[in-house]
């Protein structure tokens, strides 16, 4: 159930007049529930046997197996723990009670013409659960949004360079109201933190968790963001440097391979078929890559040609 919870977002709900964040997973005959008011996180984990025992305690005349009434419990409980904007309504009367560190959600509905009662008895969640289900995913979401902001800033910088190129080539803006100032990321951040953020009204106890943030939370917490991406050469000077280094390394590897090939060929030419070394009279032609051919041609013309070795071996 821990893995199944990672695929679900936190959604803002109103239970018994109290605003909470909820995350609820219902299986065949078991469920897992997390609730939070941003001061405490409560949880409940119920198996089929636990559900059967509680149902008989709360409904004395109930003699049905778990599968028989669990679908009804899901139908009346799921709307209580779903988003306010999904349009689901519950047929149950819901009451929220808090006693110390425990939180109880009481439901009263009707099953086959008889009253059906249920209680979600939640206790304070351990710190590990809070970190895995709330803190760590939200920190990852914050990092993803930061990277998104950096990409948008780089895109604006490229757009400004494009506009400047148009203007230098004679382009004129026909509507003056569309003219904008060049984007300066440091100036924008300073203005954003000092002027815009205070006007947003976002506080530490805000339960705003809209659909876009929910989708981003699910993507991050379930590991669907994929492997670490590589920035495009246009987005970062560091990336351009890495790309140049990669091409330089590739060219060096090619030169090394060509040098090894020449040395091997020279040894084969010097060594005759009878096993006696002899002077090579044939010239070997090696095609160099286009990136190194020009440099090799210049070096060959600037240096004097070496004379053939004439010695003991003829």
C-alpha positions, 0 to 999 in steps of 0.5 A: 500500500505504501507504493500505491500511495505514491501514485496518489496526490494530496487533495484539499478536502473539507470534512465536517467543516475542517479543511484538510489534505487527504490521501486515500487508497482503497483496495479490494478489502483494505484501505490506507488513509492519510490526513493532514492539517499541516500541523499533524499527519494522521494515518490508518491502515486496515486489512480485511480482518480489521474491517470485518471486526470493526464493522460488526462492532459498529453494526450489531445486526450486520452478518455479511462478509467483508466483500459484501459491504466494503463496496458500499463503504468505498462508494460513500467514503471516497467522495469524502476524501476526494478533491473539492472540484471533482463533483463527487458527493457522498450519501453519508453524514460525516462528522470529524472528531479530534481527541488528543493526537487521534482523529476520527472521521465518523460516517453514517449511511444506509445499506439495504434499508438499514443504517450503516456506521463506520469510523476512520480512527486515525492516529499520528503518523510516524516521522518516516511516513511524513517524510516519505509521503509529504516532505520529500516529494514536495522538496522534489517538486520545488526543485523541479519548479526551480529548474523549470524557471531556469529553463524559461529564463534561458528561453527568454534570453534567447528570445531577446537575442532573436529580437535584437537580431531582427532590429539590427537588420531593419525590423520595426515593431508596428504596435508600440504597446507590444514592446518589452524591455530585455529580460534580466534574470537577476533584476526579475528575481529581486523584484519577484521576491520583494514585491510579487511574493508578498502580494500572492497571499500564500502562507505556511498554512495554505492548503492550495494544492491545485490539479497542476501541482497534484499532477506534478506531485504524482510524477515526482513521487512515482519516479516518472520524471525519467533519467537526468536530462541533458541541457541543450547547447543553447541553454547553458554555456557549461553545456556548450563547453561540455559539447566542445570537450566531447568533440575534442576528445572524439578528435583526439581518439581518432588521431590516436587510432590513426597513429596506431594504424600508421605505426602498425603498418610501418612495422609490417612493411619493415618486416619482410616475409622471410622474417628479416627486416627490410626498408619499406619501399611502398607508401601507405595512404591513410585518409584522415577525418576532415577535422584533422586533414587540414592541419596535417596537410599544413604540417606536411608542407612546412616540414622538410621531407625525411630521407629514406634510411639507408644502412645495413638493411637493403 
